[in-house]
Amino acid sequence: MVFSIKEKYEVIKQFLREVKVELKKVTWPSRKDTLAATVVVLITVIIIAFFLGIVDSGLSTLVKELLKKAAS
């Protein structure tokens, strides 16, 4: 399908009009809701990072011990 420049321009214009209409339908979260969700995400990330750090440290120690036993 071949469009002229004018047709492409009209298609883009129509698309942007539809985007504007859809964005008006969106229920945006309040500042309070956004901050609360952000805090939950940050706390979750910190907890998971701490857990993975402990697991990584434990597995590193285990692998080092296994390699020492295999070398001797």
HTML snippet that shows the backbone in 3Dmol.js (N, CA, C, O; Angstrom):
<script src="https://3Dmol.org/build/3Dmol-min.js"></script>
<div id="view" style="width:600px;height:400px;position:relative"></div>
<script>
const pdb = `
ATOM      1  N   MET A   1       0.850  -1.178   0.000  1.00  0.00           N
ATOM      2  CA  MET A   1       0.000   0.000   0.000  1.00  0.00           C
ATOM      3  C   MET A   1       0.894   1.239   0.000  1.00  0.00           C
ATOM      4  O   MET A   1       1.757   1.379   0.866  1.00  0.00           O
ATOM      5  N   VAL A   2       0.697   2.115  -0.941  1.00  0.00           N
ATOM      6  CA  VAL A   2       1.522   3.307  -1.081  1.00  0.00           C
ATOM      7  C   VAL A   2       0.699   4.526  -0.682  1.00  0.00           C
ATOM      8  O   VAL A   2      -0.396   4.750  -1.196  1.00  0.00           O
ATOM      9  N   PHE A   3       1.253   5.314   0.253  1.00  0.00           N
ATOM     10  CA  PHE A   3       0.583   6.524   0.707  1.00  0.00           C
ATOM     11  C   PHE A   3       1.337   7.733   0.188  1.00  0.00           C
ATOM     12  O   PHE A   3       2.563   7.716   0.078  1.00  0.00           O
ATOM     13  N   SER A   4       0.603   8.769  -0.125  1.00  0.00           N
ATOM     14  CA  SER A   4       1.261  10.027  -0.447  1.00  0.00           C
ATOM     15  C   SER A   4       1.641  10.701   0.870  1.00  0.00           C
ATOM     16  O   SER A   4       1.211  10.276   1.942  1.00  0.00           O
ATOM     17  N   ILE A   5       2.432  11.731   0.780  1.00  0.00           N
ATOM     18  CA  ILE A   5       2.856  12.448   1.992  1.00  0.00           C
ATOM     19  C   ILE A   5       1.640  13.013   2.717  1.00  0.00           C
ATOM     20  O   ILE A   5       1.577  12.973   3.945  1.00  0.00           O
ATOM     21  N   LYS A   6       0.675  13.541   1.963  1.00  0.00           N
ATOM     22  CA  LYS A   6      -0.528  14.119   2.569  1.00  0.00           C
ATOM     23  C   LYS A   6      -1.327  13.040   3.309  1.00  0.00           C
ATOM     24  O   LYS A   6      -1.831  13.286   4.405  1.00  0.00           O
ATOM     25  N   GLU A   7      -1.444  11.850   2.718  1.00  0.00           N
ATOM     26  CA  GLU A   7      -2.180  10.761   3.369  1.00  0.00           C
ATOM     27  C   GLU A   7      -1.468  10.317   4.643  1.00  0.00           C
ATOM     28  O   GLU A   7      -2.113  10.065   5.661  1.00  0.00           O
ATOM     29  N   LYS A   8      -0.134  10.220   4.590  1.00  0.00           N
ATOM     30  CA  LYS A   8       0.633   9.849   5.786  1.00  0.00           C
ATOM     31  C   LYS A   8       0.412  10.873   6.900  1.00  0.00           C
ATOM     32  O   LYS A   8       0.227  10.517   8.064  1.00  0.00           O
ATOM     33  N   TYR A   9       0.435  12.146   6.518  1.00  0.00           N
ATOM     34  CA  TYR A   9       0.212  13.228   7.487  1.00  0.00           C
ATOM     35  C   TYR A   9      -1.165  13.089   8.131  1.00  0.00           C
ATOM     36  O   TYR A   9      -1.301  13.245   9.344  1.00  0.00           O
ATOM     37  N   GLU A  10      -2.179  12.799   7.332  1.00  0.00           N
ATOM     38  CA  GLU A  10      -3.549  12.647   7.846  1.00  0.00           C
ATOM     39  C   GLU A  10      -3.650  11.428   8.771  1.00  0.00           C
ATOM     40  O   GLU A  10      -4.317  11.487   9.803  1.00  0.00           O
ATOM     41  N   VAL A  11      -2.999  10.340   8.407  1.00  0.00           N
ATOM     42  CA  VAL A  11      -3.014   9.132   9.247  1.00  0.00           C
ATOM     43  C   VAL A  11      -2.371   9.432  10.597  1.00  0.00           C
ATOM     44  O   VAL A  11      -2.899   9.041  11.638  1.00  0.00           O
ATOM     45  N   ILE A  12      -1.242  10.120  10.584  1.00  0.00           N
ATOM     46  CA  ILE A  12      -0.560  10.477  11.834  1.00  0.00           C
ATOM     47  C   ILE A  12      -1.430  11.403  12.672  1.00  0.00           C
ATOM     48  O   ILE A  12      -1.534  11.238  13.887  1.00  0.00           O
ATOM     49  N   LYS A  13      -2.068  12.397  12.002  1.00  0.00           N
ATOM     50  CA  LYS A  13      -2.950  13.323  12.714  1.00  0.00           C
ATOM     51  C   LYS A  13      -4.108  12.585  13.384  1.00  0.00           C
ATOM     52  O   LYS A  13      -4.447  12.857  14.536  1.00  0.00           O
ATOM     53  N   GLN A  14      -4.709  11.651  12.650  1.00  0.00           N
ATOM     54  CA  GLN A  14      -5.826  10.872  13.197  1.00  0.00           C
ATOM     55  C   GLN A  14      -5.357  10.029  14.383  1.00  0.00           C
ATOM     56  O   GLN A  14      -6.044   9.937  15.400  1.00  0.00           O
ATOM     57  N   PHE A  15      -4.192   9.420  14.242  1.00  0.00           N
ATOM     58  CA  PHE A  15      -3.648   8.618  15.334  1.00  0.00           C
ATOM     59  C   PHE A  15      -3.453   9.466  16.588  1.00  0.00           C
ATOM     60  O   PHE A  15      -3.835   9.052  17.682  1.00  0.00           O
ATOM     61  N   LEU A  16      -2.869  10.634  16.439  1.00  0.00           N
ATOM     62  CA  LEU A  16      -2.629  11.509  17.593  1.00  0.00           C
ATOM     63  C   LEU A  16      -3.934  11.985  18.216  1.00  0.00           C
ATOM     64  O   LEU A  16      -4.012  12.133  19.436  1.00  0.00           O
ATOM     65  N   ARG A  17      -4.962  12.228  17.401  1.00  0.00           N
ATOM     66  CA  ARG A  17      -6.275  12.594  17.946  1.00  0.00           C
ATOM     67  C   ARG A  17      -6.820  11.460  18.810  1.00  0.00           C
ATOM     68  O   ARG A  17      -7.337  11.695  19.902  1.00  0.00           O
ATOM     69  N   GLU A  18      -6.699  10.228  18.312  1.00  0.00           N
ATOM     70  CA  GLU A  18      -7.199   9.064  19.052  1.00  0.00           C
ATOM     71  C   GLU A  18      -6.420   8.850  20.344  1.00  0.00           C
ATOM     72  O   GLU A  18      -6.994   8.469  21.364  1.00  0.00           O
ATOM     73  N   VAL A  19      -5.122   9.093  20.301  1.00  0.00           N
ATOM     74  CA  VAL A  19      -4.297   8.985  21.505  1.00  0.00           C
ATOM     75  C   VAL A  19      -4.771   9.996  22.548  1.00  0.00           C
ATOM     76  O   VAL A  19      -4.899   9.667  23.727  1.00  0.00           O
ATOM     77  N   LYS A  20      -5.026  11.209  22.113  1.00  0.00           N
ATOM     78  CA  LYS A  20      -5.493  12.261  23.025  1.00  0.00           C
ATOM     79  C   LYS A  20      -6.816  11.861  23.684  1.00  0.00           C
ATOM     80  O   LYS A  20      -6.992  12.042  24.889  1.00  0.00           O
ATOM     81  N   VAL A  21      -7.742  11.319  22.894  1.00  0.00           N
ATOM     82  CA  VAL A  21      -9.035  10.888  23.429  1.00  0.00           C
ATOM     83  C   VAL A  21      -8.838   9.775  24.465  1.00  0.00           C
ATOM     84  O   VAL A  21      -9.449   9.798  25.533  1.00  0.00           O
ATOM     85  N   GLU A  22      -7.984   8.807  24.140  1.00  0.00           N
ATOM     86  CA  GLU A  22      -7.749   7.688  25.067  1.00  0.00           C
ATOM     87  C   GLU A  22      -7.084   8.163  26.352  1.00  0.00           C
ATOM     88  O   GLU A  22      -7.423   7.684  27.435  1.00  0.00           O
ATOM     89  N   LEU A  23      -6.153   9.090  26.250  1.00  0.00           N
ATOM     90  CA  LEU A  23      -5.471   9.595  27.444  1.00  0.00           C
ATOM     91  C   LEU A  23      -6.425  10.345  28.379  1.00  0.00           C
ATOM     92  O   LEU A  23      -6.205  10.389  29.590  1.00  0.00           O
ATOM     93  N   LYS A  24      -7.468  10.925  27.821  1.00  0.00           N
ATOM     94  CA  LYS A  24      -8.468  11.594  28.663  1.00  0.00           C
ATOM     95  C   LYS A  24      -9.274  10.585  29.475  1.00  0.00           C
ATOM     96  O   LYS A  24      -9.839  10.932  30.512  1.00  0.00           O
ATOM     97  N   LYS A  25      -9.330   9.342  29.010  1.00  0.00           N
ATOM     98  CA  LYS A  25     -10.073   8.297  29.716  1.00  0.00           C
ATOM     99  C   LYS A  25      -9.276   7.677  30.870  1.00  0.00           C
ATOM    100  O   LYS A  25      -9.844   7.008  31.733  1.00  0.00           O
ATOM    101  N   VAL A  26      -7.982   7.901  30.877  1.00  0.00           N
ATOM    102  CA  VAL A  26      -7.109   7.287  31.882  1.00  0.00           C
ATOM    103  C   VAL A  26      -7.360   7.902  33.250  1.00  0.00           C
ATOM    104  O   VAL A  26      -7.479   9.119  33.386  1.00  0.00           O
ATOM    105  N   THR A  27      -7.438   7.043  34.258  1.00  0.00           N
ATOM    106  CA  THR A  27      -7.523   7.515  35.634  1.00  0.00           C
ATOM    107  C   THR A  27      -6.109   7.517  36.199  1.00  0.00           C
ATOM    108  O   THR A  27      -5.546   6.461  36.489  1.00  0.00           O
ATOM    109  N   TRP A  28      -5.546   8.695  36.351  1.00  0.00           N
ATOM    110  CA  TRP A  28      -4.172   8.809  36.810  1.00  0.00           C
ATOM    111  C   TRP A  28      -4.133   8.700  38.330  1.00  0.00           C
ATOM    112  O   TRP A  28      -5.027   9.218  38.998  1.00  0.00           O
ATOM    113  N   PRO A  29      -3.119   8.040  38.896  1.00  0.00           N
ATOM    114  CA  PRO A  29      -3.022   7.925  40.351  1.00  0.00           C
ATOM    115  C   PRO A  29      -2.675   9.276  40.981  1.00  0.00           C
ATOM    116  O   PRO A  29      -2.054  10.139  40.360  1.00  0.00           O
ATOM    117  N   SER A  30      -3.095   9.421  42.217  1.00  0.00           N
ATOM    118  CA  SER A  30      -2.770  10.669  42.926  1.00  0.00           C
ATOM    119  C   SER A  30      -1.303  10.633  43.340  1.00  0.00           C
ATOM    120  O   SER A  30      -0.651   9.592  43.268  1.00  0.00           O
ATOM    121  N   ARG A  31      -0.802  11.761  43.767  1.00  0.00           N
ATOM    122  CA  ARG A  31       0.592  11.848  44.230  1.00  0.00           C
ATOM    123  C   ARG A  31       0.799  10.920  45.411  1.00  0.00           C
ATOM    124  O   ARG A  31       1.827  10.251  45.520  1.00  0.00           O
ATOM    125  N   LYS A  32      -0.195  10.885  46.299  1.00  0.00           N
ATOM    126  CA  LYS A  32      -0.103  10.034  47.488  1.00  0.00           C
ATOM    127  C   LYS A  32      -0.019   8.552  47.093  1.00  0.00           C
ATOM    128  O   LYS A  32       0.795   7.808  47.641  1.00  0.00           O
ATOM    129  N   ASP A  33      -0.851   8.132  46.154  1.00  0.00           N
ATOM    130  CA  ASP A  33      -0.821   6.742  45.692  1.00  0.00           C
ATOM    131  C   ASP A  33       0.513   6.403  45.030  1.00  0.00           C
ATOM    132  O   ASP A  33       1.065   5.322  45.239  1.00  0.00           O
ATOM    133  N   THR A  34       1.020   7.333  44.235  1.00  0.00           N
ATOM    134  CA  THR A  34       2.290   7.110  43.546  1.00  0.00           C
ATOM    135  C   THR A  34       3.433   6.969  44.540  1.00  0.00           C
ATOM    136  O   THR A  34       4.277   6.084  44.399  1.00  0.00           O
ATOM    137  N   LEU A  35       3.461   7.837  45.543  1.00  0.00           N
ATOM    138  CA  LEU A  35       4.516   7.758  46.556  1.00  0.00           C
ATOM    139  C   LEU A  35       4.412   6.468  47.365  1.00  0.00           C
ATOM    140  O   LEU A  35       5.430   5.848  47.675  1.00  0.00           O
ATOM    141  N   ALA A  36       3.202   6.064  47.704  1.00  0.00           N
ATOM    142  CA  ALA A  36       3.014   4.823  48.459  1.00  0.00           C
ATOM    143  C   ALA A  36       3.494   3.621  47.650  1.00  0.00           C
ATOM    144  O   ALA A  36       4.171   2.745  48.187  1.00  0.00           O
ATOM    145  N   ALA A  37       3.154   3.573  46.389  1.00  0.00           N
ATOM    146  CA  ALA A  37       3.587   2.468  45.530  1.00  0.00           C
ATOM    147  C   ALA A  37       5.105   2.465  45.374  1.00  0.00           C
ATOM    148  O   ALA A  37       5.729   1.404  45.360  1.00  0.00           O
ATOM    149  N   THR A  38       5.690   3.643  45.259  1.00  0.00           N
ATOM    150  CA  THR A  38       7.144   3.749  45.130  1.00  0.00           C
ATOM    151  C   THR A  38       7.842   3.228  46.371  1.00  0.00           C
ATOM    152  O   THR A  38       8.844   2.520  46.271  1.00  0.00           O
ATOM    153  N   VAL A  39       7.322   3.570  47.538  1.00  0.00           N
ATOM    154  CA  VAL A  39       7.908   3.089  48.796  1.00  0.00           C
ATOM    155  C   VAL A  39       7.819   1.569  48.869  1.00  0.00           C
ATOM    156  O   VAL A  39       8.781   0.913  49.268  1.00  0.00           O
ATOM    157  N   VAL A  40       6.685   1.008  48.493  1.00  0.00           N
ATOM    158  CA  VAL A  40       6.523  -0.450  48.508  1.00  0.00           C
ATOM    159  C   VAL A  40       7.546  -1.106  47.579  1.00  0.00           C
ATOM    160  O   VAL A  40       8.170  -2.101  47.948  1.00  0.00           O
ATOM    161  N   VAL A  41       7.717  -0.557  46.389  1.00  0.00           N
ATOM    162  CA  VAL A  41       8.674  -1.117  45.428  1.00  0.00           C
ATOM    163  C   VAL A  41      10.097  -1.035  45.983  1.00  0.00           C
ATOM    164  O   VAL A  41      10.844  -2.011  45.911  1.00  0.00           O
ATOM    165  N   LEU A  42      10.475   0.107  46.530  1.00  0.00           N
ATOM    166  CA  LEU A  42      11.828   0.266  47.066  1.00  0.00           C
ATOM    167  C   LEU A  42      12.096  -0.704  48.221  1.00  0.00           C
ATOM    168  O   LEU A  42      13.163  -1.314  48.284  1.00  0.00           O
ATOM    169  N   ILE A  43      11.136  -0.847  49.127  1.00  0.00           N
ATOM    170  CA  ILE A  43      11.309  -1.773  50.250  1.00  0.00           C
ATOM    171  C   ILE A  43      11.432  -3.206  49.736  1.00  0.00           C
ATOM    172  O   ILE A  43      12.269  -3.970  50.216  1.00  0.00           O
ATOM    173  N   THR A  44      10.604  -3.566  48.769  1.00  0.00           N
ATOM    174  CA  THR A  44      10.664  -4.911  48.192  1.00  0.00           C
ATOM    175  C   THR A  44      12.011  -5.160  47.532  1.00  0.00           C
ATOM    176  O   THR A  44      12.592  -6.231  47.706  1.00  0.00           O
ATOM    177  N   VAL A  45      12.513  -4.199  46.788  1.00  0.00           N
ATOM    178  CA  VAL A  45      13.812  -4.337  46.120  1.00  0.00           C
ATOM    179  C   VAL A  45      14.921  -4.507  47.149  1.00  0.00           C
ATOM    180  O   VAL A  45      15.811  -5.337  46.964  1.00  0.00           O
ATOM    181  N   ILE A  46      14.881  -3.740  48.222  1.00  0.00           N
ATOM    182  CA  ILE A  46      15.910  -3.836  49.271  1.00  0.00           C
ATOM    183  C   ILE A  46      15.866  -5.214  49.937  1.00  0.00           C
ATOM    184  O   ILE A  46      16.909  -5.827  50.166  1.00  0.00           O
ATOM    185  N   ILE A  47      14.673  -5.695  50.244  1.00  0.00           N
ATOM    186  CA  ILE A  47      14.543  -7.014  50.875  1.00  0.00           C
ATOM    187  C   ILE A  47      15.066  -8.113  49.953  1.00  0.00           C
ATOM    188  O   ILE A  47      15.798  -8.999  50.394  1.00  0.00           O
ATOM    189  N   ILE A  48      14.694  -8.060  48.678  1.00  0.00           N
ATOM    190  CA  ILE A  48      15.144  -9.085  47.736  1.00  0.00           C
ATOM    191  C   ILE A  48      16.656  -9.004  47.527  1.00  0.00           C
ATOM    192  O   ILE A  48      17.323 -10.035  47.442  1.00  0.00           O
ATOM    193  N   ALA A  49      17.196  -7.797  47.443  1.00  0.00           N
ATOM    194  CA  ALA A  49      18.644  -7.633  47.280  1.00  0.00           C
ATOM    195  C   ALA A  49      19.384  -8.211  48.490  1.00  0.00           C
ATOM    196  O   ALA A  49      20.402  -8.885  48.330  1.00  0.00           O
ATOM    197  N   PHE A  50      18.884  -7.953  49.679  1.00  0.00           N
ATOM    198  CA  PHE A  50      19.490  -8.488  50.907  1.00  0.00           C
ATOM    199  C   PHE A  50      19.448 -10.014  50.890  1.00  0.00           C
ATOM    200  O   PHE A  50      20.448 -10.669  51.184  1.00  0.00           O
ATOM    201  N   PHE A  51      18.290 -10.579  50.545  1.00  0.00           N
ATOM    202  CA  PHE A  51      18.140 -12.032  50.484  1.00  0.00           C
ATOM    203  C   PHE A  51      19.097 -12.641  49.462  1.00  0.00           C
ATOM    204  O   PHE A  51      19.783 -13.621  49.754  1.00  0.00           O
ATOM    205  N   LEU A  52      19.141 -12.063  48.274  1.00  0.00           N
ATOM    206  CA  LEU A  52      20.033 -12.593  47.237  1.00  0.00           C
ATOM    207  C   LEU A  52      21.500 -12.441  47.624  1.00  0.00           C
ATOM    208  O   LEU A  52      22.321 -13.289  47.276  1.00  0.00           O
ATOM    209  N   GLY A  53      21.831 -11.387  48.327  1.00  0.00           N
ATOM    210  CA  GLY A  53      23.204 -11.214  48.817  1.00  0.00           C
ATOM    211  C   GLY A  53      23.584 -12.317  49.783  1.00  0.00           C
ATOM    212  O   GLY A  53      24.693 -12.847  49.713  1.00  0.00           O
ATOM    213  N   ILE A  54      22.679 -12.669  50.685  1.00  0.00           N
ATOM    214  CA  ILE A  54      22.939 -13.747  51.648  1.00  0.00           C
ATOM    215  C   ILE A  54      23.079 -15.084  50.920  1.00  0.00           C
ATOM    216  O   ILE A  54      23.997 -15.855  51.201  1.00  0.00           O
ATOM    217  N   VAL A  55      22.167 -15.357  49.984  1.00  0.00           N
ATOM    218  CA  VAL A  55      22.229 -16.616  49.218  1.00  0.00           C
ATOM    219  C   VAL A  55      23.528 -16.674  48.413  1.00  0.00           C
ATOM    220  O   VAL A  55      24.178 -17.719  48.379  1.00  0.00           O
ATOM    221  N   ASP A  56      23.913 -15.589  47.775  1.00  0.00           N
ATOM    222  CA  ASP A  56      25.140 -15.545  46.987  1.00  0.00           C
ATOM    223  C   ASP A  56      26.359 -15.795  47.866  1.00  0.00           C
ATOM    224  O   ASP A  56      27.256 -16.555  47.500  1.00  0.00           O
ATOM    225  N   SER A  57      26.381 -15.157  49.008  1.00  0.00           N
ATOM    226  CA  SER A  57      27.501 -15.342  49.934  1.00  0.00           C
ATOM    227  C   SER A  57      27.588 -16.797  50.395  1.00  0.00           C
ATOM    228  O   SER A  57      28.672 -17.378  50.446  1.00  0.00           O
ATOM    229  N   GLY A  58      26.450 -17.370  50.725  1.00  0.00           N
ATOM    230  CA  GLY A  58      26.427 -18.767  51.166  1.00  0.00           C
ATOM    231  C   GLY A  58      26.875 -19.716  50.069  1.00  0.00           C
ATOM    232  O   GLY A  58      27.665 -20.627  50.319  1.00  0.00           O
ATOM    233  N   LEU A  59      26.383 -19.516  48.871  1.00  0.00           N
ATOM    234  CA  LEU A  59      26.774 -20.390  47.760  1.00  0.00           C
ATOM    235  C   LEU A  59      28.246 -20.212  47.404  1.00  0.00           C
ATOM    236  O   LEU A  59      28.914 -21.186  47.057  1.00  0.00           O
ATOM    237  N   SER A  60      28.763 -18.987  47.484  1.00  0.00           N
ATOM    238  CA  SER A  60      30.189 -18.748  47.221  1.00  0.00           C
ATOM    239  C   SER A  60      31.047 -19.508  48.216  1.00  0.00           C
ATOM    240  O   SER A  60      32.037 -20.138  47.842  1.00  0.00           O
ATOM    241  N   THR A  61      30.667 -19.446  49.473  1.00  0.00           N
ATOM    242  CA  THR A  61      31.406 -20.170  50.514  1.00  0.00           C
ATOM    243  C   THR A  61      31.345 -21.675  50.268  1.00  0.00           C
ATOM    244  O   THR A  61      32.352 -22.370  50.400  1.00  0.00           O
ATOM    245  N   LEU A  62      30.182 -22.168  49.915  1.00  0.00           N
ATOM    246  CA  LEU A  62      30.011 -23.599  49.638  1.00  0.00           C
ATOM    247  C   LEU A  62      30.876 -24.040  48.462  1.00  0.00           C
ATOM    248  O   LEU A  62      31.534 -25.078  48.540  1.00  0.00           O
ATOM    249  N   VAL A  63      30.888 -23.281  47.387  1.00  0.00           N
ATOM    250  CA  VAL A  63      31.695 -23.633  46.214  1.00  0.00           C
ATOM    251  C   VAL A  63      33.185 -23.598  46.567  1.00  0.00           C
ATOM    252  O   VAL A  63      33.934 -24.485  46.157  1.00  0.00           O
ATOM    253  N   LYS A  64      33.624 -22.589  47.321  1.00  0.00           N
ATOM    254  CA  LYS A  64      35.030 -22.515  47.725  1.00  0.00           C
ATOM    255  C   LYS A  64      35.427 -23.738  48.544  1.00  0.00           C
ATOM    256  O   LYS A  64      36.495 -24.311  48.327  1.00  0.00           O
ATOM    257  N   GLU A  65      34.575 -24.140  49.480  1.00  0.00           N
ATOM    258  CA  GLU A  65      34.863 -25.319  50.300  1.00  0.00           C
ATOM    259  C   GLU A  65      34.916 -26.581  49.450  1.00  0.00           C
ATOM    260  O   GLU A  65      35.794 -27.422  49.645  1.00  0.00           O
ATOM    261  N   LEU A  66      33.989 -26.723  48.511  1.00  0.00           N
ATOM    262  CA  LEU A  66      33.991 -27.891  47.625  1.00  0.00           C
ATOM    263  C   LEU A  66      35.249 -27.932  46.755  1.00  0.00           C
ATOM    264  O   LEU A  66      35.821 -28.998  46.526  1.00  0.00           O
ATOM    265  N   LEU A  67      35.671 -26.764  46.275  1.00  0.00           N
ATOM    266  CA  LEU A  67      36.904 -26.725  45.462  1.00  0.00           C
ATOM    267  C   LEU A  67      38.136 -27.033  46.292  1.00  0.00           C
ATOM    268  O   LEU A  67      39.066 -27.673  45.801  1.00  0.00           O
ATOM    269  N   LYS A  68      38.158 -26.587  47.551  1.00  0.00           N
ATOM    270  CA  LYS A  68      39.298 -26.917  48.435  1.00  0.00           C
ATOM    271  C   LYS A  68      39.371 -28.415  48.652  1.00  0.00           C
ATOM    272  O   LYS A  68      40.453 -28.999  48.585  1.00  0.00           O
ATOM    273  N   LYS A  69      38.218 -29.055  48.916  1.00  0.00           N
ATOM    274  CA  LYS A  69      38.201 -30.498  49.150  1.00  0.00           C
ATOM    275  C   LYS A  69      38.574 -31.268  47.886  1.00  0.00           C
ATOM    276  O   LYS A  69      39.234 -32.304  47.959  1.00  0.00           O
ATOM    277  N   ALA A  70      38.153 -30.761  46.728  1.00  0.00           N
ATOM    278  CA  ALA A  70      38.464 -31.449  45.476  1.00  0.00           C
ATOM    279  C   ALA A  70      39.946 -31.329  45.131  1.00  0.00           C
ATOM    280  O   ALA A  70      40.518 -32.235  44.524  1.00  0.00           O
ATOM    281  N   ALA A  71      40.574 -30.206  45.518  1.00  0.00           N
ATOM    282  CA  ALA A  71      41.988 -29.975  45.229  1.00  0.00           C
ATOM    283  C   ALA A  71      42.902 -30.781  46.154  1.00  0.00           C
ATOM    284  O   ALA A  71      44.041 -31.083  45.798  1.00  0.00           O
ATOM    285  N   SER A  72      42.403 -31.124  47.330  1.00  0.00           N
ATOM    286  CA  SER A  72      43.273 -31.843  48.259  1.00  0.00           C
ATOM    287  C   SER A  72      43.138 -33.332  48.187  1.00  0.00           C
ATOM    288  O   SER A  72      43.819 -34.050  48.920  1.00  0.00           O
TER     289      SER A  72
END
`;
const viewer = $3Dmol.createViewer("view");
viewer.addModel(pdb, "pdb");
viewer.setStyle({}, {cartoon: {color: "spectrum"}});
viewer.zoomTo();
viewer.render();
</script>
